[in-house]
Amino acid sequence: MMADSIPLPVAVLDWRHGTVGPLAPCVLCGRPALCRSPVKDQPCHKQCAERWIIEHARDAAELTRLVRAHTPRLTVNRQERGRS
């Protein structure tokens, strides 16, 4: 019989609209990164950002808040809405 385990927290960021730039040190791990944080436009690996959120969240509510804060909000202007 397997012992019950505590589920690990998960942070999944939606960076589909992130940008790519020249290689620069990741702000979290220091290794070269092409990816840019879509919220702060800083060189950062998505996996590093997700790990940072998990390590710094105090509870489930804080985890949710951090994921929302580091996931860009898409805004649709009024002209684009009228086209659909």
C-alpha positions in Angstrom: 0.0 0.0 0.0 1.3 3.4 -0.9 1.5 6.2 1.6 -0.7 9.2 1.0 1.3 12.1 -0.3 0.6 15.8 -0.3 0.1 17.1 -3.8 2.7 19.6 -4.9 1.5 23.1 -5.8 1.4 23.8 -9.5 1.8 27.1 -11.3 1.1 27.2 -15.0 1.6 30.5 -16.7 0.1 31.3 -20.1 2.9 32.9 -22.0 1.5 32.3 -25.5 1.8 36.0 -26.2 5.3 36.4 -24.8 8.1 37.8 -26.9 11.6 36.5 -27.9 14.6 38.7 -27.8 18.4 38.3 -28.0 20.1 35.9 -25.5 20.3 37.6 -22.1 20.8 36.2 -18.6 17.5 35.0 -17.0 16.6 37.3 -14.2 16.0 34.2 -12.0 18.6 31.6 -12.8 21.3 33.6 -14.8 21.4 31.1 -17.7 20.9 32.5 -21.2 17.2 33.1 -22.1 15.5 34.0 -25.3 12.0 34.2 -23.7 10.8 37.5 -22.3 8.3 37.7 -19.5 5.1 39.0 -21.2 4.2 41.1 -18.2 7.6 42.6 -17.3 9.5 42.2 -20.6 12.5 40.8 -18.8 14.6 37.8 -20.0 13.2 34.8 -18.1 12.5 31.1 -18.6 8.9 30.2 -18.2 9.9 27.3 -16.0 12.0 29.6 -13.7 9.0 32.0 -13.3 6.7 29.1 -12.4 9.2 27.7 -9.9 9.6 31.1 -8.3 5.8 31.5 -7.9 5.5 28.0 -6.3 8.4 28.8 -3.9 7.1 32.2 -2.9 3.3 31.5 -2.6 2.3 31.3 1.1 -1.0 29.5 0.3 -3.4 28.5 -2.5 -4.9 32.0 -2.6 -1.4 33.6 -2.9 -0.5 31.1 -5.6 -3.6 32.1 -7.6 -2.8 35.8 -7.2 0.8 35.4 -8.3 -0.2 33.3 -11.4 -2.7 36.0 -12.4 -0.2 38.8 -11.8 2.3 37.1 -14.1 0.0 36.1 -16.9 -0.8 38.9 -19.4 -4.4 39.9 -19.8 -5.5 40.1 -23.4 -7.5 43.2 -24.2 -9.6 43.4 -27.3 -10.3 46.9 -28.6 -13.8 47.9 -29.6 -13.0 47.8 -33.4 -11.8 44.2 -33.2 -14.9 43.1 -31.2 -17.2 44.5 -34.0 -15.4 42.4 -36.6 -16.3 39.0 -35.1 
